[in-house]
């Protein structure tokens, strides 16, 4: 069973009222209704040493930053506004005050940059030298539109991405800028139908939009914006399709809205239309020689 | 630097508006104001294999239950009502679907028992055999009174505890009942000044109430309700004072309210008055021979 299947299984076990919990398990954030007109969203992400970071190649400040930034990226994926975070850590035995303060520096840097605050946490020390684990949960509130789900893609939609893709492991994964401002700006300009952040690779996350929206998609290889890091790899297109931790936005909107958005977009972050949503029920990719192949979700799976 | 000191340091770094965040770092939960009359509370707790549980002595169902129950205990400590939880896990490489489903069984058991729902999570697999880590964050809403803080103890208050104390490691720590119903019932009957759940031992958690309220306390050894598990240990009183993970409530209230509460209390869970809040600025304990000694905060410290 892969990650998508187990998340679906969890979601099917869950019998929650849609009035009280408009969005449950299986999207970038869950939504909880607290009053007539008040909802709050929540997400959680855990980073583990040896999986999401390597302390030979990154500082604890970077790890603290990343723990918050991955959650901010979830807020961006729903076009919501981050409010407050709690962070829990399991520390290797040898960690003390100095390590905690370095983590805190990175955490506060990310919080200040994206307008939220650290309001709580939990500290545990392992009794021996074990890998360092950090988990953050983030609360957000709706932005200019209702929280954007993965499931809203419509046949005929254009598929867009922010930034450039691939090769994040060479450094971007530690210092990326979650596309929060972009998400809020885009949703203030046009009507976005579905959105996700690319955490496990373009092919995997596009597959999540297709599956939850019940649609197919075709993307054009030549249009996928390759990062400089991807271009340096042996197979740049594969890197852009399948490397994890890009933390760019992947979203769909009508052709008219897409045209308007691209015309009026003045921000430094690139926006690219890479394909279309269709009714094929599968994901396809058109290669530069015009051949069309099936696109497999080939990105990172946390359970395989 | 011990855990209390580092939490205080984190709290001092935090410059959050008291209007938007009425309760910040350093209590059982933080409080976030979302609208004119709407606030939400959040807590997070992480459990690590080898620290909070031993998989030779406990099942994954019990670990899932405990991950939620420790957070419910925080809700009880503030007299708030649990609403929804998110859970993240870092799994040893060999874990798969079956282990996740066992965890889920325990998580849902606790959620159903205490009236909240699981609404999201995150799954990570270690690349080798590493200890299992689970982190849960819980949202709650205010109960019958304003969220109860540690800092409200007043000189002259009675100090009360629910249940019996000590020896939790022999089994209770996996299957305890967070005192949620008791907290809501007590706060519906009388005016409680301060409350905390005993997670790191009576002496440590009473010290937290004293420090944050700026008061001293005296408790009577003979009045401390010893658990059967504590009575079997070599030093039952020490166990009741310093063993972690009792997850009983420790609270203070006026003498009149205490008398009324104890007179009208008809619930199976025992309530005991064990001492008084005073202006000595220290914690003292009166032994059965009437000698009074200084009581040191001797419970579990996650950083020492």
Interface residues (C-beta under 8 A of the other chain):
Chain A: X1 X3 X6 X7 X9 X10 X13 X14 X16 X21 X24 X25 X29 X30 X32 X34 X35 X37 X38 X40 X42 X43 X44 X45 X46 X47 X48 X50 X51 X52 X83 X84 X86 X87 X88 X89 X90 X96 X97 X100 X101 X104 X108 X117 X118 X119 X120 X121 X122 X123 X124 X125 X126 X127 X128 X130 X131 X133 X135 X137 X139 X141 X302 X303
Chain B: X1 X3 X6 X7 X9 X10 X13 X14 X16 X21 X24 X25 X29 X30 X32 X34 X35 X37 X38 X40 X42 X43 X44 X45 X46 X47 X48 X50 X51 X52 X83 X84 X86 X87 X88 X89 X90 X96 X97 X100 X101 X104 X108 X117 X118 X119 X120 X121 X122 X123 X124 X125 X126 X127 X128 X130 X131 X133 X135 X137 X139 X141 X302 X303
